[in-house]
Amino acid sequence: LDLKEIPKKLLVIGGGYIGLELGTVYAALGTKVTVVEMTAGLLPGADRDLVKILQKRLASRMASILLQTTVKSLNVQKNGIRATLEGPDIGQKTRIFDKVLLAVGRRPNSTGLGLANTTIEVDDRGFIQVDAQRRTAEKHIFAIGDIVGQPMLAHKATHEAKVAAEVISGMKSYFDAKTIPSVAYTDPEIAWMGKTEEQCKAEGIEYEKGVFPWAASGR
């Protein structure tokens, strides 16, 4: 996020939100972007119909999108970073990149807060445990946002903050989100909420499908 110059070749490890959003930015700036995703599709968890349109656009703007592919090693050399790839459609197994963006998830920064001096519970991944009112094991300490776990979204944190503030002020308030909207700031942007068509099929839930042609949208 603080690069001094635009890389000519960028390897993005992870085809989720962050990888595709920043990959889109650098592709627009002229970087030859290669995206590596270990699963069979980009943006796992998003509706496949939406991802299909996005992936088609990205394929025309990026150097390559490699699915079901993993990075086995990264070695820094004088001429760049040599990446060794493994997957069904990689062709050239080793490639040289100027920069590598690792976007396969985030870890909570909960160390150094003095939590050991409290009764606050932290799980094995470092996330602070809270109840439905966002209250920790220390009854006067509340926690919200990324530090309490998925989904790591700003609007989810904002709603948690509202709940916590209401509880602190004496109101009966609880975090009980039935569904949380998701959005990917790619180009085009895509958004979704609730269960996807694939999830409904897998769970035997009846659903109706409505389709609006993308080309008819002025956006």
N, C-alpha and C positions, 0 to 999 in steps of 0.2 A: 504493500500500500504506500510505500515511500521510496519507490524506485527513482533513480536519478535520470534514467533514460528508458525509452520504450524498447523492450526486447524484440529482436528480430524473430526469434523462435521461442515459444512458451509451451511448456508441458503442464497441463492441468490434470492433477490426479483427483478424480471424483467428479461425477456428473450430476451432482445435486445442485441446490440453490446457489451456494457461494461459487462453486466452480464454473457454472454456466453464466452467472451474472458477471463475474470478473472476466471470464473468457470472452464474453460478448463485447465488453468494453475494449479489451486489448485487440480483438479482431477488428473492431471499428477504427482503431488507431493504426492499423496496418500490420500488426503482429501475425505471424503464421502460428495459429493456435492448434495444438493437438490435445484432445480430451480423452482421458482413459477412465473407463468406468467398469468395475468388476461385475456388475449385474447385467442382465440382458437388455436393459433399457435406461434411458436418461430419466432424471427426476423420479426415482422410486416413490410410490405413494400417490403420484398425480394421475389423473385420468389419462388413459392411453390415447384417446382421440385428440386431446389437447397437445400431448407430448409429440404426437406424430407430425403435427403442423410445425411445431417449434423445431423439431429435429431436422425437418426438411430444409428450413431456413438456415439453421446453423451449419448444415452440411455444405451449403453453397458458400458460406463465409469463412469457415475454418479449414485448416489444412487437412485435418482428419478427426473422426470420432470413432474411437475403438471401444466396442462393447465386449463384455465378458473377457476383459483384459486386465492384467495386473502388472505392477512395476516390481520387478524382482530386485533391482539394485540401482543406485544412483552414485556415480563417481565423478568427483570434480576434477576436471583437467584444465590445461591452459587455454584450450579452445572452447571450453564450455562444460556442460554437465552431461556425461554419458549415461543414458538410461537404457536398461535392459528390460524389454517388455516380453510378456508371455500371454498369448491369446490366439483365437482361431483365425483372425483376419489381419494380423499385424504386418505380414510381409517382412519388412526389415526389422530384425529383433533388437538391434541396438541403434540408437539415434542420439544426436547431439543437440542440446537445447541451451539457450542463453540463461533462462530462468525456469524454475519449477515452482508451481503453486500447489501446495498440499491442501486439499479441501475435502477431507474425508471425515469431518466432524470436529467438534470443539470440546475442550475440557474446562470444567469450572475452575476459576481462580479463587479457591476458598482457603488456600494456605496463607499463613501470615496474618490472620485476622484474630488470633488469640482464642479460637473456638475451643481449644483444649482446656481453657480456664472456665468453660461453661458446661452446661448439660446438653447443649445443642448437638443433635445427632447428624452425622455426615455419612453417606453411604460409601461403598468401596470405590466409587468413581469420583467422589468429592462433592456430590450434590447435597445441599442442606435439606433436611427432612422437615416438612411443614404439614399442618393439618388443613382442613377445608377453609379455614379462616386465615391461612398463611402465617400461622403462629408456630414458632419453633418450640422445642422442649423447654426453653426459657420463656415463661409466659409473657414477659414484657418485651420480647424481641421477635420481630416479624421478618420474613424474607420473601422476596418476590423476584420474578424475572428469570433470566437464564440460570442463575445460581440454584434454583429449585428444580430444574429439569425441563424436559421437553413439553411442548414445542418451544424452541428458543426464538420467539417472535416478539417484536416490540408491542404490538397491540394486545397480546396475551399478558405481557408484563404490566401494561397500563391498566388493564382490567383488574389484575391482582392487586395493584397499588390502591385502586378505588375500594376494593373489598377490605384490604388491611386498614385503610384510613377510616372506613366506616366502623369497623370492629373496635379500633382504638378509641373512637369517639362514643362508643357505647351502643351502637346500632347492631341489630342481628343481621349479619351479612355473611354470605358464604360464596366460595368460588365453586360453581357447579356448571361449567360450560358444557352444553350438549355437543357443540361442534365449534371449532376455531378455524376461521378462514385462513387460507394459505395463498401466497402470491410469489411469483418468481419475476424479478425485474430484469427479464431478458428482453430480446427484441425479436419477435413480439412478446409483450408481457402476457403471462397467463395466470389465472386465478381459479381457485376451486374451494369448496367446503363440503363437509359431510362425507358420506361414503361414496366411493367411486362405483362405476358400473361393474367393474371386476369384483369388487368386494361384495356387492349385492348378489351377484351371481354365485359367488363362493358360499355365501351365507344363506342362500335360498330366499332372499328378500324380493318380493315383487316390486317392480319399478316401471316407470314410463320414461321414454327417451324422446327429447325434443332437440332438433338440430337447427342451428341458424348458420347460414353460409358465411364464412369468414370474409369473403370478398364483398359482401353487402354491408359490412361494418365500416362506417366512416373513420372509426378509430384506427 
